Amino acid sequence: MSGRQLTVLAPLAIEADALRRGLPGAWIVRTGGGRRRAAAAARAMAGGTLPGDRDGPVAVAGVCGALDPSLRPGDLVVATEVRGPDGEVVPCPSGGLLAAALGRAGLRVRLGPIASSATLVTGRDRARLHATGALAVDLESAWLAAGVAGAGWDRPLAVVRAVADTPGRELRRPWTVVTGWRACRSLTRAGGALAAWAAAAGPRKVLLAGPRSFCAGVERAIEIVERALDRFGPPVYVRKQIVHNLHVVGDLERRGAVFVEELDEVPPGAVTVFSAHGVAPAVHDAARERGLRVIDATCPLVSKVHAEARRFAQRGHTVVLIGHEGHEEVEGTMGEAPEAIRLVQTPEDAERLDVTDGAPVSYLTQTTLTTDEVDEVVGALRRRFPTLTGPGSDDICYATTNRQLAVRAVARDADLVLVVGSTNSSNSLRLVEVAEREGCPAYLVDDDTGIDPAWLDGVTTVGLTAGASASHALVDRVVRALAGLGPVDVVERSVVTESVHFGLPKEVT
């Protein structure tokens, strides 16, 4: 996209040769090994006298020593930041995109901090350096990266190192020749991903859809688990994922939450939280039988649908639930009146629906669907059942509707839409569909590491949003990653301001 040539800084001749084989069109600059030569190359870079494109993307590449014992010879480490021995830090915000491309190429890759040292790091010094969070160590990256930074912060920078030795197999041992060959082979194989990362570099506009990220129901559910942990102490058990987001679940797990699929995995009497998606009455019964201390985090809007299902069923209606089979919210709603509720997913399902002759028919919907797909199914139901009745107010939650309106607005002006959310998040998947219906390519990503740089080649305007179960912090990570590819102009596109707040259950207040 940038039209600028990739420059690769490689300290040693063997590293430069390996990179030339994988990157025949790039400037491969041998800088020399060690701190002194790297610092000299950095000064040349900052002064603009080093060969290569002075404004184009730069990658620092070579071999490294693993600090993390799980790394193996030939593995690649992509830097989120590079740390010097005197505390200096150079960030590499687009490292996640490069790591994603390397992973798609079939390479073993890890993403995290890389440290640089003035001398070889061995023995206990490796363990001490690993304790700081660094994954690998080399002798040049910090000084070379500082040179790139000195030449201009808007210049895209990536650092990728191939593991040549590990804590159990250090340098100066007989197997170094073999492990060094594996490292160089990985550098060659990394060429395609480096080229894709470089092609994505350049300035672009980012249109932020508003509202985006957490809704009131998700915020409430997360706060319930956090308060339960504070009040009762870990472990607090949670049936299913509290909300459908891997990062949220991971953060709560680190605090002491234990996520289970079913209640028979929970010790009798333990504090147990039911997820925001709601559960069937049978689950409540099972919890009472086990003597569990239950805290119900069901979203109030889902509880509304449950109440409607009970009311329609008590009136003798056949209740048609429009939703996706297997989704936890659907399972919970159907459990309210399993003998009366029929699930349909498409207009075709509605046409084939078999109901008791003469029974009144009503419908309800999963709260995270698109209005378009619900309208299509309801239209098919009305053609079959002219007296069809529905809920007193729309079942699709306000947050789902608002986020769909917002993504539709940005998709009209974007070359590409990125939706931050997990693959099991229904409302996030619907946002992708809404963007695509506007004729804009769209992708669902958990975070910046899910972005394929190839998607960004030729893209000057990116629409960005997040599902109701993805945090604002994840959106910020994506913006920083895009800024790591070149200057970004961030524009907020808000269609409505949300002010909804749900109270907490008495167990945690």
Secondary structure as the mmCIF struct_conf table of DSSP 4:
data_model
#
loop_
_struct_conf.conf_type_id
_struct_conf.id
_struct_conf.beg_label_comp_id
_struct_conf.beg_label_asym_id
_struct_conf.beg_label_seq_id
_struct_conf.end_label_comp_id
_struct_conf.end_label_asym_id
_struct_conf.end_label_seq_id
HELX_LH_PP_P HELX_LH_PP_P1 ARG A 4 LEU A 6
STRN STRN1 THR A 7 ALA A 10
BEND BEND1 PRO A 11 LEU A 12
HELX_RH_AL_P HELX_RH_AL_P1 ALA A 13 GLY A 22
TURN_TY1_P TURN_TY1_P1 PRO A 24 GLY A 25
BEND BEND2 ALA A 26 ALA A 26
STRN STRN2 TRP A 27 ARG A 30
BEND BEND3 GLY A 33 GLY A 33
HELX_RH_AL_P HELX_RH_AL_P2 GLY A 34 GLY A 47
TURN_TY1_P TURN_TY1_P2 GLY A 48 GLY A 48
BEND BEND4 LEU A 50 GLY A 52
BEND BEND5 ARG A 54 GLY A 56
STRN STRN3 VAL A 58 ALA A 66
BEND BEND6 ASP A 68 ASP A 68
TURN_TY1_P TURN_TY1_P3 PRO A 69 SER A 70
TURN_TY1_P TURN_TY1_P4 PRO A 73 GLY A 74
STRN STRN4 LEU A 76 ARG A 83
TURN_TY1_P TURN_TY1_P5 PRO A 85 ASP A 86
BEND BEND7 GLY A 87 GLY A 87
STRN STRN5 VAL A 89 PRO A 91
TURN_TY1_P TURN_TY1_P6 PRO A 93 SER A 94
HELX_RH_AL_P HELX_RH_AL_P3 GLY A 95 ARG A 104
TURN_TY1_P TURN_TY1_P7 ALA A 105 GLY A 106
STRN STRN6 VAL A 109 SER A 116
BEND BEND8 ALA A 118 THR A 119
TURN_TY1_P TURN_TY1_P8 GLY A 123 GLY A 123
HELX_RH_AL_P HELX_RH_AL_P4 ARG A 124 HIS A 130
TURN_TY1_P TURN_TY1_P9 ALA A 131 GLY A 133
STRN STRN7 ALA A 136 ASP A 138
BEND BEND9 LEU A 139 GLU A 140
HELX_RH_AL_P HELX_RH_AL_P5 SER A 141 GLY A 150
TURN_TY1_P TURN_TY1_P10 ALA A 151 ALA A 151
TURN_TY1_P TURN_TY1_P11 TRP A 153 ASP A 154
BEND BEND10 ARG A 155 ARG A 155
STRN STRN8 LEU A 157 ASP A 165
STRN STRN9 THR A 166 THR A 166
TURN_TY1_P TURN_TY1_P12 PRO A 167 GLY A 168
STRN STRN10 ARG A 169 ARG A 169
BEND BEND11 LEU A 171 ARG A 173
TURN_TY1_P TURN_TY1_P13 PRO A 174 TRP A 175
HELX_RH_AL_P HELX_RH_AL_P6 THR A 176 ARG A 189
TURN_TY1_P TURN_TY1_P14 ALA A 190 ALA A 190
HELX_RH_AL_P HELX_RH_AL_P7 GLY A 191 ALA A 199
TURN_TY1_P TURN_TY1_P15 ALA A 200 ALA A 200
BEND BEND12 GLY A 202 GLY A 202
STRN STRN11 ARG A 204 GLY A 210
BEND BEND13 PRO A 211 PRO A 211
BEND BEND14 SER A 213 SER A 213
HELX_RH_AL_P HELX_RH_AL_P8 ALA A 216 PHE A 232
BEND BEND15 PRO A 234 PRO A 234
STRN STRN12 VAL A 236 ARG A 239
BEND BEND16 LYS A 240 LYS A 240
BEND BEND17 ILE A 242 HIS A 244
HELX_RH_AL_P HELX_RH_AL_P9 LEU A 246 ARG A 255
TURN_TY1_P TURN_TY1_P16 GLY A 256 GLY A 256
STRN STRN13 ALA A 257 VAL A 260
BEND BEND18 GLU A 261 GLU A 262
HELX_RH_3T_P HELX_RH_3T_P1 LEU A 263 GLU A 265
BEND BEND19 VAL A 266 VAL A 266
HELX_LH_PP_P HELX_LH_PP_P2 PRO A 267 PRO A 267
TURN_TY1_P TURN_TY1_P17 PRO A 268 GLY A 269
STRN STRN14 VAL A 271 PHE A 274
TURN_TY1_P TURN_TY1_P18 ALA A 276 HIS A 277
HELX_RH_AL_P HELX_RH_AL_P10 PRO A 281 GLU A 289
TURN_TY1_P TURN_TY1_P19 ARG A 290 GLY A 291
STRN STRN15 ARG A 293 ASP A 296
HELX_RH_AL_P HELX_RH_AL_P11 PRO A 300 GLN A 314
TURN_TY1_P TURN_TY1_P20 ARG A 315 GLY A 316
HELX_LH_PP_P HELX_LH_PP_P3 HIS A 317 HIS A 317
STRN STRN16 THR A 318 ILE A 322
BEND BEND20 GLY A 323 GLY A 323
TURN_TY1_P TURN_TY1_P21 GLU A 325 GLY A 326
HELX_RH_AL_P HELX_RH_AL_P12 GLU A 328 MET A 334
TURN_TY1_P TURN_TY1_P22 GLY A 335 GLU A 336
BEND BEND21 ALA A 337 ALA A 337
TURN_TY1_P TURN_TY1_P23 PRO A 338 ALA A 340
STRN STRN17 ILE A 341 VAL A 344
BEND BEND22 THR A 346 THR A 346
HELX_RH_AL_P HELX_RH_AL_P13 PRO A 347 ARG A 352
TURN_TY1_P TURN_TY1_P24 ASP A 357 GLY A 358
STRN STRN18 VAL A 361 THR A 365
TURN_TY1_P TURN_TY1_P25 THR A 367 THR A 368
BEND BEND23 LEU A 369 LEU A 369
HELX_RH_AL_P HELX_RH_AL_P14 THR A 371 ARG A 384
TURN_TY1_P TURN_TY1_P26 PRO A 386 THR A 387
STRN STRN19 THR A 389 THR A 389
BEND BEND24 GLY A 392 SER A 393
BEND BEND25 ILE A 396 ILE A 396
HELX_RH_AL_P HELX_RH_AL_P15 TYR A 398 ALA A 411
TURN_TY1_P TURN_TY1_P27 ARG A 412 ASP A 413
BEND BEND26 ASP A 415 ASP A 415
STRN STRN20 LEU A 416 VAL A 420
BEND BEND27 GLY A 421 GLY A 421
TURN_TY1_P TURN_TY1_P28 THR A 423 ASN A 424
HELX_RH_AL_P HELX_RH_AL_P16 SER A 426 ARG A 437
TURN_TY1_P TURN_TY1_P29 GLU A 438 GLY A 439
STRN STRN21 ALA A 442 VAL A 445
BEND BEND28 ASP A 446 ASP A 447
HELX_RH_3T_P HELX_RH_3T_P2 ASP A 448 GLY A 450
HELX_RH_AL_P HELX_RH_AL_P17 PRO A 453 LEU A 456
TURN_TY1_P TURN_TY1_P30 ASP A 457 GLY A 458
STRN STRN22 THR A 461 ALA A 466
TURN_TY1_P TURN_TY1_P31 ALA A 468 SER A 469
BEND BEND29 ALA A 470 ALA A 470
HELX_RH_AL_P HELX_RH_AL_P18 HIS A 472 ALA A 483
TURN_TY1_P TURN_TY1_P32 GLY A 484 LEU A 485
BEND BEND30 GLY A 486 GLY A 486
STRN STRN23 VAL A 488 SER A 494
BEND BEND31 VAL A 495 VAL A 495
HELX_LH_PP_P HELX_LH_PP_P4 GLY A 503 PRO A 505
HELX_RH_3T_P HELX_RH_3T_P3 LYS A 506 VAL A 508
#
